[in-house]
């Protein structure tokens, strides 16, 4: 077997470990916690189906690539829940080191390409990354809606926190999508006191 093929297969075997990383969110039916492999597949499907919510300059093929690899670093670092408390600088440093290790398993050309895509997603500046990040944020919202409030209850999330931590990123890449989804969340956050 060629060295190139051996490195590709080693990377793919290592990527399988993402299926063992549990996230804070549950599945829509609340039967169990979602794993990061399931999340990556699901957000890629979200991007494919909701591509019409992207701005015209967004390349969905690149968005799909970003979403398939964006959480691979969780193999080394675990999931960092958006509503949890953590040191963002320490998390970013750990994730960067994990990206070095994981993408470094690949042949050099593929390592460079995938690492550049991962970095682009993390920077969140390009139109493709902005849309990818909005999709990454909307999927857990939908799961919380389907599971009766899910992690919003667990983390005591307020309406302002939802808007600041999640809504801003969704609205930046898919404003009509956020308007629609935010209306669905009102029953959990904006209900009048009884």
N, C-alpha and C positions, 0 to 999 in steps of 0.2 A: 504494500500500500504506500502511496506517495505521502511525503511529509505533510503536504497541503491538505490532503484528504484526512489524514490522521488528526491534524489540528482542528479541522472543521468538525469532525465527529466528536472530538473531545469537548469542544465548545458546546455543541448541542447536548451532549450528555450532562454537562455542568448546568446548562439552562434548565434541564428537567427539575433541578432542585427548587426552582421557583414555585412549583406545585406544592411544596411543603411549607411555604411561607404563608402564615395566616394573617389576614387583614382584620381590621376592626369591624368592617361591615359584614352583615350577614347576606345570605342569598335573599332573593325577593320573597321567598316563602318563610324566611326566618328560621329555617330548619337547622342551619349551621353557619359558621363563619366562612366567608369566601376566601379562597387562596389567591395569591398574586398571579399565578398562571391563568386562573379563570378570569381574573380582572383584566389582564392584558388581552386575552382573546375577546372579552366582552366589549372593551372600549374600542378595539379595532372594528368590531361589528357595528358598534354605534357610529363610528366615523364613516363607514361604508354606507350605512342606511341614511344617516343625517348629512351626507355630503352636500345636499342642497341648501344647508344652513351656512355653509362656508362662503367667504367672499370669493369673487371670481378668480383672483390670482392664486388661491390655495390649490396645491397639487395633492390630491387625496392619496395618490400612491406613496408620496413621501410621509404624509400624516400616518398612514397605516404602518409604514416601517418604523416610525418613531414610537408609535403606541405598542408595537410588538416588543420593542427593546427597552422602553423607558423605565420599567421596574426591575430589570435584571439585577440591578445593584442590591435589591432587597435580599438576594441570596446571601450576601455577606452582612447586610445592615439591618434586615428585618423591615417591617412596615412602620412608617411614621404617620400615625393618624392625623389628618388635617385639623381635627378638633382637640388633639392631645397637646400636652405641653412638652416642649423640647427646645434644645439650643440649635437654632437653624444653622449656625456657622459650623458647629461640630458635625451635624448631620451631613451638610454639604461636603465637608472634608472627607468623612467616612465614605460617602457615596462616590466621590471622585476616585478615591483609592480602590474601591470595589470595581469601578468602571475600568481602571487601569488593569486590574488583575483579570477580569472577565473577558474584556475585549482583547487583551493580550494573549489569550489562548488561541485566537484565530490567526490565520496567515496575515502577514503585515498589511497587505492592501485592504482586506476585509476589516481588519482591526481599525485601521485609519478611518474607513468609511463609516462603520457603525459607531465608532467613538464620536466622530464629527456629528452624526445624527443625534446621538444622545446628548452631546453638549448643546446642540442647537435647541433641542427640546427643553433642556434645563435653563438655558438663557431666556427662552420664551419671547424672542424679539421678532423673528421672521413670521410672515403670515401663516406658514405651515405649522410652526411651533405654537403660535397663538391659538390656532384652531384645535390642534392636538391637545393642548392643555385645557381648553374649554370642554372638550369631550371627556377628558380624564376626570374632570370635576363633576360633570353632569351625571355620569353613571352611578356614583354612590348616592347622589340625591334621589335618583329614581328608585334605587334599592331601598333607601330609607322610607320613601313614600309607600312602596309596596309592602314593606315589612312593619307598617304601623308606627313609624317614627324611629325605629332602629337605634343607631348610634347617637342621634340627636338627644334622645332620652338619656342614654348612657353617659354622655359627655355634658349634659345640661346645656345644650347649645341654644343661644338666644337668636332672635330674628336678626339683630345687628351682626352677630358673629357669622351667621349663614351668609348674609350679604357681603361682609368684608372678606371672609376666608374663601368663599366659594363663588358667590354671585358675580363679583367683580371679574373673576377670571372667565367665567362662562360668558358673561355679557361682552367681554372684550373680543372674543372670537366668534360668538354666535348670539347676537343680541335678541333676535326673535325667539330663539330657543329658551334663553333665560327668562324672558317675559312670560312665556307659556309655563315653564316649569315653576317659576317663582309663584305664579298664581295657584298652582297645585299645592304648594307648601303652606299656604296661608292658614289652612285649618290647624296646622301644628304650631304656628308662631304668632298669628295675628288674630286669634279668636278673642272675642270680648270676654272680660272677666265675668264669671257667673256667680 
